[in-house]
């Protein structure tokens, strides 16, 4: 199944990607699926993204002045279905993202069928604990995909596998360095859900267990899903790089 179908993406919706373990790959996959359906989408971030990731979407429009940026977005040829945007280039090959209030304004303006927003960073770890300012989700967000890299299960709560392992241990009620279990993931994703609900209380919150590339990882994903399903009511098991990335929808 394609991600577009699994999340039941309606026109006019903003969808945010948070967590760790393949957020960007899933977002770019959804952008591609929208394009194949003639949906016009804006791909961006509310934090930081690598410039090559945004440039891979199509035209990248940058302006630190929000008024100027909005004017530029309005002027883009309507035949151009996928647009990427940000404020400015930063050191380290990254692009600074857009303010949440501005993204709310863009959504209300109706310039795009959908806004796809990477609202979190994870430094390429499969699991993370959000800081007090995360995730950076616009109030108008209709759907949040909370991504988990399945490969984290069974490994220790250390910097190698988790962004902010000491905070993750505190949230999970475990010792730093102890094993990552379904309970660990449940507590971290629950923490994310509570944070999202404070900003966008009516949004759909869907955990996505990603990078499920073989049967062994499928078993791990099923173990995590058993914990998460009572929390959210819907869980996706996915492999973002496959032609049909959603392997299973549990509800």
C-alpha positions, 0 to 999 in steps of 0.5 A: 500500500502507498503511504498516501492511502494509509494516512488517508490524506485529504486536500488542504491538510498539513502533515508533519513528520516527527520522531526518528528512523526515516522521516525524510525518506517517508516525507519524500515518498509521500511527496512523490505519491502526491505528485503522481495524483496531480496534488500540488504540495509544498515540502519544507521543515520547521527546523533544519533539513539538508539542502540536497534533500529539499533540492531533490523535491524540485524548485527550492525557494528561499527568503528570510522575509516571510512576506517576500517568500509568500509572494514568491510562492504565489508566483510559482507556475501552477504546473509545478506540482512539488515546491520546496521552501525554507528561510536560508542556507545554513552552515553544514549544508542545511536549510533553515525552516519556516515558522509554524505561524507562517506555515499556518498562513500558507495553509489558509491561503490555499496555495497548495493541496497539501503541506508536508513538514519535517517537524523534528530532527534526529541526527540519523538515529533510529529513536529519539527523545524530544526536547522541551521545544520539540516537535515543532508542529504548526497548530493547523496540522491535520496529521502527524506521523511519528516515525520509529526505526525498527532496528532500535529494538533490542539495542541499548539506550545509548548515543549510538541508537538514540538521540538524547539517550539520558532523556529517553531513559528518564521518559521511559523510566529506565536506566541509560544503557538498558535495553530498548523494548516495546515499553521504551518505544511506547513511553517515548511515542506517548510523550510525543503524542502528548506534546502534539496534542497540546499544539494540534489537539484535533490532529490524527496521530499515527506511529510508523514503524519504519525500515522493516526490510526483512522477516526478522525486522517484521517480527520486531515491528509486530512486537512494537505495534502491540504496544503502540496500537492501544495508544493511537488506534492506528499503526503503520508498518513500513519500509520507506524505500520499497515501491509500496512502502506501507506493509501493514496497517493495524487498527 
